[in-house]
């Protein structure tokens, strides 16, 4: 266990449900405050790796396919870390710990089951650095949702800002962290993020995602479908709650043209985020958007319209929105080493503040 107050150089590695690639980011932290932010890098998965990973989504037991996917994920992370080290001329042996999220392939907390593939021991050997992984299992085993994990890092980032505020991270799924005046935390998945929009673009427009939201901007929202979507029981369900990447799909806009479907899905993601405010203990002064969704100006404008509030993107605060989740897993790794809680009753529904993670020595 790391002693209190000691600042460590932590490298965080994240691969989200949209299976874009590996985000790598360095921070220096004692697991409470953040001393400095280091460089970051995103290394896209090649298409073959992406196919292997997608092929095991929803798997419930180990097989030759999950073993192959785990090997591919681990090797991609090792290669991403080496590339980061070369590009930024930072030797890996100067890193104290790696926080390795792995790749979620199945998340069913109601059955006390979550699975992030990625071999922590193999990564520690490959990099010669201690690795903390498996950061969700302890929470899920205790009855928590195991997600979202980033809220405690959001709280560290906003210490100097006026609160209450909300940080919404739009990845494949979108999640929100509400932070009160006194630092109280409430967090949950709001609904779909970029996932259904990406799937629609791949299916209907031959592109991996809606670049700058231009397809959605050219379309018209189907109001009838939107209102029906907004009645989904998930939105009124009280937190804690979390979603799997496949819980919301793009099928509810089937039959629309490519642009209208993208516009309707984009408005659906924004509507789900706005509906999350019904669960906040107090209204927020502003929303801060981060994750891949922050790079979609159409989505950001739509969130502002739906929430009728001040909406800014993470980069407006000088945050590196692309690196934020990777930074969070670096932060969580240091907290795990110190035995500090990663999850809380207000963030995952865990019965008490809980630490977690598994340590692998090189």
JOBELKA-V174429 format. One record per pair of residues at least 12 apart in sequence whose ideal C-beta (glycine too) atoms are under 6 Angstrom apart, sorted by sequence separation. I is the first residue (numbers start at 1). J is the second residue. D is the distance in whole Angstrom. If there is no record, write none. Layout:
BEGIN
I & J & D
I & J & D
END
This chain:
BEGIN
26 & 38 & 3
104 & 116 & 5
105 & 117 & 6
166 & 178 & 5
253 & 265 & 6
341 & 353 & 4
12 & 25 & 5
56 & 69 & 5
120 & 133 & 4
154 & 167 & 4
197 & 210 & 6
341 & 354 & 6
342 & 355 & 6
102 & 116 & 3
103 & 117 & 5
165 & 179 & 6
175 & 189 & 5
176 & 190 & 5
341 & 355 & 6
342 & 356 & 5
11 & 26 & 5
25 & 40 & 4
102 & 117 & 6
250 & 265 & 6
53 & 69 & 5
102 & 118 & 3
163 & 179 & 5
164 & 180 & 5
173 & 189 & 5
174 & 190 & 5
339 & 355 & 5
10 & 27 & 6
24 & 41 & 5
52 & 69 & 5
100 & 118 & 6
163 & 181 & 5
9 & 28 & 6
23 & 42 & 5
174 & 193 & 4
294 & 313 & 4
52 & 72 & 5
100 & 120 & 6
173 & 193 & 5
287 & 307 & 6
294 & 314 & 6
7 & 28 & 5
21 & 42 & 6
22 & 43 & 5
158 & 179 & 6
172 & 193 & 6
336 & 357 & 3
21 & 43 & 5
114 & 136 & 5
171 & 193 & 5
172 & 194 & 6
287 & 309 & 6
7 & 30 & 5
21 & 44 & 4
49 & 72 & 5
100 & 123 & 6
154 & 177 & 4
170 & 193 & 4
172 & 195 & 4
229 & 252 & 6
21 & 45 & 5
155 & 179 & 6
286 & 310 & 4
287 & 311 & 5
288 & 312 & 6
289 & 313 & 5
290 & 314 & 4
5 & 30 & 5
114 & 140 & 5
151 & 177 & 4
288 & 314 & 6
49 & 76 & 6
148 & 175 & 4
294 & 321 & 5
7 & 35 & 5
112 & 140 & 6
112 & 141 & 6
73 & 103 & 5
273 & 303 & 6
19 & 50 & 5
98 & 129 & 5
100 & 131 & 5
102 & 133 & 6
109 & 140 & 5
290 & 321 & 4
114 & 146 & 5
270 & 302 & 4
274 & 306 & 4
97 & 130 & 5
98 & 131 & 5
99 & 132 & 5
100 & 133 & 4
266 & 299 & 5
270 & 303 & 5
274 & 307 & 5
19 & 53 & 5
95 & 129 & 5
151 & 185 & 5
222 & 256 & 6
290 & 324 & 5
92 & 127 & 5
267 & 302 & 6
271 & 306 & 5
109 & 145 & 5
151 & 187 & 4
266 & 302 & 6
270 & 306 & 4
43 & 80 & 4
92 & 129 & 6
109 & 146 & 5
148 & 187 & 5
225 & 264 & 6
229 & 268 & 5
43 & 83 & 6
219 & 259 & 3
220 & 260 & 5
235 & 275 & 4
239 & 279 & 6
218 & 259 & 4
219 & 260 & 4
226 & 267 & 6
230 & 271 & 5
221 & 263 & 5
222 & 264 & 5
41 & 84 & 4
219 & 262 & 5
220 & 263 & 6
221 & 264 & 5
73 & 117 & 5
74 & 118 & 6
215 & 259 & 5
219 & 263 & 3
73 & 118 & 5
74 & 119 & 5
78 & 123 & 6
59 & 105 & 6
77 & 123 & 6
81 & 127 & 6
216 & 262 & 4
221 & 267 & 5
70 & 117 & 4
215 & 262 & 4
216 & 263 & 5
57 & 105 & 5
58 & 106 & 6
69 & 117 & 6
74 & 122 & 5
78 & 126 & 4
39 & 88 & 4
56 & 105 & 5
70 & 119 & 6
74 & 123 & 6
53 & 103 & 6
195 & 245 & 6
200 & 250 & 4
216 & 266 & 4
188 & 239 & 4
199 & 250 & 5
188 & 240 & 6
196 & 248 & 6
210 & 262 & 5
188 & 241 & 5
189 & 242 & 5
196 & 249 & 6
205 & 258 & 5
22 & 76 & 6
189 & 243 & 4
196 & 250 & 4
204 & 258 & 4
22 & 77 & 5
24 & 80 & 5
192 & 248 & 4
22 & 80 & 4
24 & 84 & 4
200 & 261 & 5
200 & 262 & 6
13 & 77 & 5
200 & 265 & 6
197 & 265 & 5
196 & 265 & 5
173 & 243 & 5
172 & 245 & 5
192 & 269 & 5
191 & 272 & 3
217 & 298 & 5
190 & 272 & 5
216 & 298 & 5
190 & 273 & 5
213 & 296 & 4
11 & 95 & 5
213 & 297 & 6
213 & 298 & 3
9 & 95 & 5
190 & 276 & 4
213 & 299 & 6
9 & 96 & 5
10 & 97 & 5
11 & 98 & 5
12 & 99 & 4
13 & 100 & 5
14 & 101 & 5
8 & 96 & 4
15 & 103 & 5
8 & 97 & 6
145 & 240 & 5
147 & 242 & 4
145 & 242 & 4
194 & 292 & 5
174 & 273 & 6
194 & 293 & 6
176 & 276 & 5
178 & 280 & 5
168 & 273 & 6
240 & 348 & 5
240 & 349 & 3
164 & 282 & 5
166 & 284 & 5
165 & 284 & 5
168 & 287 & 6
164 & 284 & 5
165 & 285 & 6
171 & 291 & 5
165 & 286 & 5
166 & 287 & 5
167 & 288 & 5
168 & 289 & 6
169 & 290 & 5
170 & 291 & 4
171 & 292 & 6
34 & 156 & 6
169 & 291 & 4
162 & 285 & 5
170 & 293 & 3
107 & 244 & 5
18 & 172 & 4
16 & 171 & 4
17 & 172 & 3
16 & 172 & 6
17 & 173 & 6
185 & 344 & 6
186 & 346 & 5
187 & 347 & 4
185 & 346 & 5
185 & 347 & 5
153 & 328 & 4
18 & 194 & 6
150 & 328 & 4
153 & 331 & 5
18 & 198 & 6
151 & 347 & 5
135 & 332 & 6
144 & 343 & 6
132 & 333 & 4
145 & 348 & 4
132 & 336 & 5
139 & 343 & 5
144 & 348 & 4
145 & 349 & 5
144 & 349 & 5
144 & 350 & 4
142 & 350 & 6
139 & 348 & 5
142 & 351 & 6
139 & 350 & 5
139 & 354 & 5
138 & 354 & 6
139 & 356 & 6
138 & 356 & 4
135 & 356 & 5
135 & 357 & 5
134 & 358 & 4
132 & 357 & 4
133 & 358 & 6
132 & 359 & 6
17 & 245 & 4
101 & 329 & 5
131 & 360 & 5
99 & 329 & 4
99 & 330 & 5
130 & 361 & 5
99 & 332 & 6
129 & 362 & 6
99 & 333 & 3
128 & 362 & 5
97 & 333 & 5
124 & 360 & 4
125 & 362 & 6
124 & 362 & 5
121 & 360 & 4
120 & 360 & 4
40 & 320 & 6
40 & 323 & 4
25 & 323 & 4
27 & 327 & 5
25 & 326 & 4
24 & 326 & 6
25 & 327 & 5
29 & 331 & 5
23 & 326 & 4
27 & 330 & 5
31 & 334 & 4
31 & 335 & 4
29 & 334 & 5
31 & 338 & 5
31 & 340 & 5
14 & 325 & 4
14 & 326 & 4
12 & 326 & 4
12 & 327 & 5
14 & 329 & 5
12 & 329 & 4
12 & 330 & 3
11 & 330 & 6
10 & 330 & 4
10 & 333 & 5
10 & 334 & 5
8 & 334 & 5
2 & 337 & 4
2 & 338 & 5
1 & 339 & 6
END
